Amino acid sequence: MYVQRHAVTVTTASDGSATVYSPTVTGRLSQIRYVKTDFSDGVDFNITAEATGETLWAEDNVNASATRAPRQATHGTDGVASLFAGAGTAVQAPIALANDRVKIVIAAGGDAKTGTFHFVFE
């Protein structure tokens, strides 16, 4: 299995906002690691696939470095949600991107502050 990591450093504008993009990637998203540098406490993330707008990580009021392993619900060929037998819990699978970029939108990050996001794809 080939695994690739893309690190993207984000620097906010004076109003605490930023929008940046990763390089073009193809693969299944395994994890996102946020490494806090000096973003203000309470920073808001909205991380999506650029082409489709699919949410990869959306979280408000983040105060510390964090790792997330985003997954999406799966469905049968008839469009019905796949569920684990008995418990009725949704079956989830990694999110795949194909020749796409990751779009990172930051709010409430502070004036000219930075943070880094590591995206791991299989």
N, C-alpha and C positions, 0 to 999 in steps of 0.2 A: 504494500500500500504506500502510495506517495502522499505525503502531507506537506502543505505549504503554509507559511505564516506571513501575513502582511501587517506591518505596524504602521499606523497612521497617527501622526501627532496633530492635534487640533489647537489652534490659538484663537481666542475669542476677540471680537471687536469691542469697542468701548462700552457698548450696551450689553455685553455679556453673551452675545449670540455668535454662532458660527455655522457654516455649512461647508463640509469638505467631502471628498470622495476618495475611496480606495483605488488602487490600480484595478484593471479588469481582471476578474477571477472566474474560474470554472471549478465547480466541485460542491461537495456537501459541507455545509457549515458545521463544524464540530464544536467550536466555542468562541466566545468573545471575551477578552480580558481587558478591563479598563484599569489603567494605572494612573492613579491620581498624582499629579504634579502639584499644581497650585490652583486648579479650578476652585471656585468658592464652594463651601458646603451648600447643599441644596441644589446642585446642578441638575438639569433635566436633559435626558437623552431621548432622541427619536431616531433610531437607526433602521434603515429600510433598504430593500433592493431597488436600485435606481430605475430599472426598466419596468418593473411591475408594481412598485410601491409596497410590496409585501413587507410587513413588519418583522424585523429580526430581533430588536430589543427596544422597548419603550418603557422608560422608568423615570419617575420624577423624584426630586429631593435626595439624590445620591450624595453621600458624604465621604465615602472611602473607596479605595480600590476594590474591584469586584470581578468575579468571573461568572458568566452565564453560558449555558448550553441550550440555546433555543431550539425548540422542536415545533412541528406543526401536526395538526390532526390528520389522520388518514381516512380514506373512503374507499368503498367498493366501487366496481365499475358502474353501478347503478346510482352513484352519488350519495348513498347512505353512509353515515359515519361508521367506521370500524370500531367495535367495542370489545374489550376483554370479556370473555364469558363470565357470567355470574355477577361480577362487580359492576358491570356496565360502564367502566372507566374507558375513556377514549384512548385508542392506540395512537401513539405519536411517532414521528420519524424525522430525521434531519431535514433541514431546508436546503434545497439545491439551487445554485445559481449557475447560469451558463452564459459565458461571455458578458458578464454584467459587472457593475461596480456597486460597492456598498456606499450608501449616502448617510453621512453622519450629520445630524442637526442638533445643535446645542443651544439651550436657553439657560439663563440665570447662572452663567459660568463665571461671571466677574469680568472686570475690565482688563483686557490683554493678558488673560490667564491661559494656561495650557494643561492638556491631559493627553494621554496616548491610549489608543485602542489597538489591540492585537487580535486579528481575525485568523483563525486556524481552519483551513479547508482540507478535506480528504479527497 
